[in-house]
């Protein structure tokens, strides 16, 4: 039988990770980007190319 792991008390573990630099601070505040379909990415790239050429 597998041994049961001891649960760490929630009081000991900090809620937020330790911020080491301003970069970490910025990354911690960023929200993850919405996933786009490949077709959406392709059409966006085509539009960008067209705008750059003009």
C-alpha angles and dihedrals in degrees: 000000000000118000118246114243118234110247116235113232113249091227093067099049114075117239095224127042118250109269109224101180144357089268091058089047092054093045091049091055096047119099118225113260121254112258113248128202118250090244091056091050091050094050091047090051092050091051091049091051091049091051092048092051094053 
